[in-house]
C-alpha cells in the first residue's frame, strides 16, 4: 500500500503489512472475497442514504412523528457520516484498517437493530446517529483495505472502480427495495435488512481481507470536535427554522455554528497535522469541484426527501409504487456517468459536460417545483431524470479524477514504483519523485 507523506514516498506491500499470511491477490485477478466484503459494506452504507426515505410516511404514521422529526431521521445519519469521515480515515491508520472496518460494520448492524425495534422517535434518531458513526468508520477503511488487497496499481484501479460503481447501484436500489419491504410488512424491515448484509461483510472480511499494519498519525481531536459542533448546530438551525419562524433556539444554534466554523478554521491553520489541510483549497479545481459537489448533494438529498412525501402523501401512492416511480430518476445516473466520460474525452475537459449536467439538473428541479398534485406521472419523468443527470456527471468526474491520482504514475512505461525516491524538497515540488528506469 502506497502512502505519501511530505516529500517522501512510502511503499509497503500487503505481504509485509499484514503481519500474518499474505492475502494480497496475484496480479490480474479481480474478483475475490476481499472485494465482495468491502463492496458489501459500502453497499449497505450507501443503501441507507436512500432506502429510509420511502418508508418515512409509514414511519410517521406509526410513531406519530412530525415533519421535523422525519428530517432528523434522515439527517441524523448523514450528519455523523459526513462529520466523522475524515477522522475515520485517521483511525483506520492508527488502529488498523480491517479492525476499524469491522468495528464500523458491527456498529452499523447493532444500531440497525436498534432502529428496527425503536418504539419512539428519540430512539430511532439515536440509532440513526450511531449508524452514521459506523458508516464513517467503514468507508475510509474500505479504501485502505482495497489498497492492501490489490498491490498491482492496474488491478487496484479496477477494484476501486467497481467499489465506486456500487454506490450508484445501492442508491438506485434504495427506493425500490424500501418500497418492497414496506409493502411486504413494515417500515422496520428497511433497517433489519442491514443485518444479514453487515454480518456477511464481517465474515468475509475476517477470512479474506488483508490486515494492513497500523501506522502512526496524529488524530486532530480539536478540529474534529469543532467540525461536529459546526455541522450539528447548522443542521439544527436549518431543520428547526424550516417553518420560517425564527426562534431563540434557532438563532443560538446558528451563532454556535458560526463560532464553531471560525474555531475550526483557526485550529486547522495552526495544527501541524490538520484533519482538513486548508492549503488544498488554494487549488481552484479542488475548491470548485467540492463546491459543485456540495450543491449537487444538497439538491439531491433534499429532493429525495420531498419527492417521497409528494408521491405518498399528496398523490396517495403506496410505498412500492413510489419506489417504482423513482426508478427512472435513480437509474439514469449510470447512463449519465458513461455518457459524461465519452463527452469529456472528446472535449478534452470536463467543464462543458459539467455545465450541461448542471443546467439539466436545474431545469429538472424547476420542473418538479411547478408540478401539481394531479400532474400525470409521464410528465414527471423528464424533470426527475434531468434532476439526476447532474449527479451522474459529477460522480463520473470524481471517480475519473480519483483513478488518475491513484494509478497514473504506475502506468508510465519503464518506471518501477518500488524504486522511487525523493528528489529533494524543491525539485520534488516541481517534478515529483525521481525514479529509476529499467
Secondary structure by P-SEA (a helix, b strand, c coil): cccccccbbbbbccccccccccccccccccccaaaaaaaaaaaaaaaaacccccaaaaaaaaccccaaaaaaaaaaaaaaaaaaaaaaaaaaaaccaaaaaaaaaaaaaaaaaaaaacccaaaaaaaaaaaaaaaaacaaaaaaaaaaacccaaaaaaaaaaaaaaaaaaaaaaaaaaaaaaaacccccccccaaaaaaaaaaaaacccccccbbbbbcaaaaaaaaaaaaaaaaaaaaaaccccccaaaaaaaaaaaaaaaaaaaaaaacccccccccccccaaaaaaaaaaaaaaaaaaaaaaaaaaaacccccccaaaaaaaacccccaaaaaaaaaaaaaaaaccaaaaaaaaaaaaaaaaaaaaacccccccccaaaaaaaaaaaaaaaaaaaaaaaaaacccccccccccccccccccaaaaacccbbbbcc
